[in-house]
């Protein structure tokens, strides 16, 4: 079966691989699908519980410079923004924008930084 063209996943170059895996697991419930060690470093492929396709790949290459946090924003739909923000804080994240309702879009949004400082936007549909 051909899947055609589509967006498949995002790779994020990180410094502390284990802290990042713990953060995305605690906040978004992502689970490890594969761990791949390569000569230069390691990749952890994460997917949503109950799904086979990866949604986020954390890439650690100790000798490669990481992009500055803020160059990209990762967006995730969650069931409960308040809960996800609290989980982010417990997992070493920092709240940049507290949850706020956006009535014209019928959503509530928040922004947090993961332990490496990458920006994550959390969105809850009303």
DAZI-V775312 format. One record per backbone hydrogen bond with DSSP energy under -1.0 kcal/mol. NH is the residue of the N-H (numbers start at 1). CO is the residue of the C=O. E is the energy in kcal/mol with one decimal. If there is no record, write none. Layout:
BEGIN
<<NH;CO;E> <NH;CO;E>>
END
This chain:
BEGIN
<<12;57;-2.8> <14;59;-2.7> <20;16;-2.1> <21;17;-2.5> <22;18;-2.4> <23;19;-2.2> <24;20;-2.5> <25;21;-2.0> <26;22;-2.6> <27;23;-2.9> <28;24;-1.3> <29;25;-1.2> <30;24;-1.6> <31;47;-3.0> <33;45;-3.6> <34;45;-1.2> <36;43;-2.8> <38;41;-3.0> <42;60;-2.4> <43;36;-2.8> <44;58;-2.6> <45;34;-2.8> <46;56;-3.1> <47;31;-2.3> <51;48;-2.3> <55;46;-2.5> <56;46;-1.6> <57;10;-3.1> <58;44;-2.7> <59;12;-2.7> <60;42;-3.2> <64;61;-2.1> <71;68;-1.5> <74;119;-2.4> <76;121;-2.6> <78;123;-2.6> <84;80;-2.3> <85;81;-2.6> <86;82;-2.2> <87;83;-2.4> <88;84;-2.2> <89;85;-2.2> <90;86;-2.3> <91;87;-1.7> <92;89;-1.5> <93;88;-3.3> <94;113;-1.7> <96;111;-2.5> <97;111;-2.2> <100;109;-2.4> <102;107;-3.4> <105;102;-1.5> <107;102;-1.4> <108;124;-2.3> <109;100;-2.5> <110;122;-1.8> <111;97;-2.2> <112;120;-2.6> <113;94;-3.0> <114;118;-2.4> <117;114;-2.3> <120;112;-3.2> <121;74;-3.4> <122;110;-2.8> <123;76;-2.4> <124;108;-2.9> <126;106;-2.5>>
END
